[in-house]
Amino acid sequence: MKLLLFLIGELALVTASTIWKRQAASSTGCADRDNTVTICSPEPQDIWHNGTYHEITWKYNNAIYARYDTLDLYLLDFQHNEYRTLKKWTGLQRTKGLLIQAVDDSWFPSPAPNNSPDRVYTLYLYLLASNITLERELRKLTLRESFYPAPQTLTLIRKLFFS
């Protein structure tokens, strides 16, 4: 019985250290930033292009999200004083701190017409606890009553590929 308890304790220790190593690798430096930061990557100055893969990392130990197991991440467009959801990733494990995604046409507000030039879009990433209603939180955000930090800017360039 003592051996069984010892093994269970060791398994818990190994599991805890495995999670920590994964978090440290997936969000290098992000966990050490202050709690005004929610999304560490992309940085506001980053520019992403369609056809590329990127890591979206969040501060998994941010006090705002600490009591939640899962988070939802939204890619938003802001036009005519209104946010519109372009993509939504739901049920993200908070402690993972990482989502790897390919930027494809679904990330852009409208289809690209044939022979159109490359186009720059300013979009927003917004991280919320999974039980929070996006529309309600966006209303609170405009009234400056939101508990959550504002959506983070993301610049995308749609490059057209010619065959």
C-alpha positions as CSV (number, residue, x, y, z in Angstrom):
1,M,0.0,0.0,0.0
2,K,2.9,2.4,0.8
3,L,4.4,1.6,-2.5
4,L,1.2,2.4,-4.3
5,L,0.8,5.7,-2.5
6,F,4.5,6.5,-3.3
7,L,3.9,5.8,-7.0
8,I,0.7,7.9,-7.1
9,G,2.6,10.8,-5.5
10,E,5.5,10.4,-8.0
11,L,3.0,10.3,-10.9
12,A,1.4,13.5,-9.8
13,L,4.8,15.1,-9.5
14,V,5.8,14.0,-13.0
15,T,2.5,15.1,-14.4
16,A,2.8,18.5,-12.8
17,S,6.4,19.0,-14.1
18,T,5.4,17.9,-17.6
19,I,2.6,20.5,-17.7
20,W,5.0,23.1,-16.5
21,K,7.6,22.3,-19.1
22,R,5.0,22.4,-21.9
23,Q,3.7,25.7,-20.7
24,A,7.2,27.1,-20.5
25,A,8.0,26.0,-24.0
26,S,4.8,27.1,-25.5
27,S,4.7,30.6,-24.0
28,T,8.4,31.5,-23.4
29,G,8.5,34.7,-21.4
30,C,4.7,35.2,-21.6
31,A,4.0,33.8,-18.1
32,D,6.4,36.4,-16.6
33,R,4.6,39.4,-18.1
34,D,2.3,41.5,-16.0
35,N,-1.5,40.8,-15.9
36,T,-2.3,43.6,-18.3
37,V,-1.1,41.2,-21.0
38,T,-3.4,38.4,-22.2
39,I,-2.1,37.6,-25.7
40,C,1.7,37.5,-26.1
41,S,1.8,36.4,-29.7
42,P,1.0,37.9,-32.1
43,E,2.5,41.2,-30.8
44,P,0.6,44.3,-32.0
45,Q,3.5,45.1,-34.4
46,D,3.5,41.6,-36.0
47,I,2.3,41.2,-39.6
48,W,1.0,37.8,-40.7
49,H,0.3,36.6,-44.2
50,N,-2.1,34.1,-45.6
51,G,-0.6,30.7,-46.3
52,T,1.6,30.8,-43.2
53,Y,1.5,29.1,-39.8
54,H,1.7,31.0,-36.6
55,E,1.6,30.5,-32.8
56,I,-1.0,32.3,-30.9
57,T,0.1,32.3,-27.3
58,W,-1.6,33.7,-24.2
59,K,-0.6,34.3,-20.6
60,Y,-2.0,31.1,-19.2
61,N,-1.4,32.3,-15.6
62,N,-3.1,35.7,-16.0
63,A,-5.1,36.3,-12.9
64,I,-8.2,37.3,-14.9
65,Y,-8.4,33.7,-16.4
66,A,-7.0,31.7,-13.5
67,R,-10.3,30.4,-12.2
68,Y,-11.3,29.0,-15.7
69,D,-10.3,25.8,-17.2
70,T,-11.2,26.7,-20.8
71,L,-11.0,29.9,-22.9
72,D,-12.5,31.0,-26.2
73,L,-10.5,33.0,-28.7
74,Y,-12.2,35.2,-31.3
75,L,-10.8,36.8,-34.4
76,L,-12.8,40.0,-34.9
77,D,-13.2,42.5,-37.7
78,F,-14.2,46.1,-36.7
79,Q,-16.2,48.0,-39.3
80,H,-18.8,50.7,-38.9
81,N,-18.4,50.8,-35.1
82,E,-19.2,47.1,-34.8
83,Y,-17.3,44.0,-34.2
84,R,-18.0,41.0,-36.4
85,T,-16.6,37.5,-35.6
86,L,-14.5,36.0,-38.4
87,K,-13.3,32.9,-36.5
88,K,-13.8,31.4,-33.1
89,W,-11.7,28.8,-31.3
90,T,-13.7,27.3,-28.4
91,G,-12.8,25.3,-25.3
92,L,-9.1,26.0,-25.4
93,Q,-7.3,24.6,-22.4
94,R,-6.2,27.7,-20.4
95,T,-3.0,26.0,-19.1
96,K,-1.8,25.1,-22.5
97,G,-1.2,28.7,-23.5
98,L,-0.7,27.9,-27.2
99,L,-2.7,27.5,-30.4
100,I,-0.9,26.9,-33.7
101,Q,-2.9,27.9,-36.8
102,A,-2.6,28.3,-40.5
103,V,-3.7,31.7,-41.8
104,D,-6.1,31.0,-44.6
105,D,-9.0,32.8,-46.4
106,S,-11.3,32.2,-43.5
107,W,-9.3,34.8,-41.6
108,F,-10.3,37.7,-43.9
109,P,-13.5,39.7,-43.9
110,S,-14.4,39.2,-47.5
111,P,-13.2,37.1,-50.5
112,A,-10.5,38.5,-52.6
113,P,-11.6,39.5,-56.1
114,N,-9.5,38.0,-59.0
115,N,-6.4,40.1,-59.9
116,S,-6.8,42.3,-56.9
117,P,-3.6,43.7,-55.2
118,D,-2.4,42.5,-51.8
119,R,-4.5,44.0,-49.1
120,V,-3.7,44.9,-45.5
121,Y,-6.4,44.2,-42.8
122,T,-6.4,45.3,-39.2
123,L,-8.2,42.7,-37.1
124,Y,-8.5,41.8,-33.4
125,L,-7.9,38.8,-31.2
126,Y,-10.1,38.7,-28.1
127,L,-9.6,36.1,-25.3
128,L,-12.5,35.3,-23.0
129,A,-13.4,32.6,-20.5
130,S,-15.6,30.0,-22.2
131,N,-18.7,30.8,-20.2
132,I,-18.7,34.5,-21.2
133,T,-21.0,35.7,-24.0
134,L,-19.0,37.6,-26.6
135,E,-21.7,40.1,-27.5
136,R,-22.4,41.1,-23.9
137,E,-18.7,41.5,-23.2
138,L,-18.3,43.7,-26.3
139,R,-21.1,45.9,-25.2
140,K,-19.4,46.2,-21.8
141,L,-16.1,47.0,-23.5
142,T,-17.6,50.0,-25.3
143,L,-19.0,51.3,-22.0
144,R,-15.6,50.7,-20.4
145,E,-17.2,48.3,-17.9
146,S,-15.4,45.1,-19.1
147,F,-13.4,43.0,-16.7
148,Y,-11.4,41.7,-19.6
149,P,-8.6,43.5,-21.4
150,A,-9.5,45.0,-24.8
151,P,-9.0,42.9,-28.0
152,Q,-5.5,42.9,-29.3
153,T,-4.6,44.3,-32.8
154,L,-3.5,41.8,-35.5
155,T,-2.3,42.9,-38.9
156,L,-2.9,40.5,-41.7
157,I,-1.9,40.8,-45.4
158,R,-3.7,38.9,-48.0
159,K,-1.2,38.1,-50.7
160,L,-2.6,36.8,-53.9
161,F,-0.9,33.8,-55.4
162,F,-0.7,33.5,-59.2
163,S,-0.2,30.2,-60.8
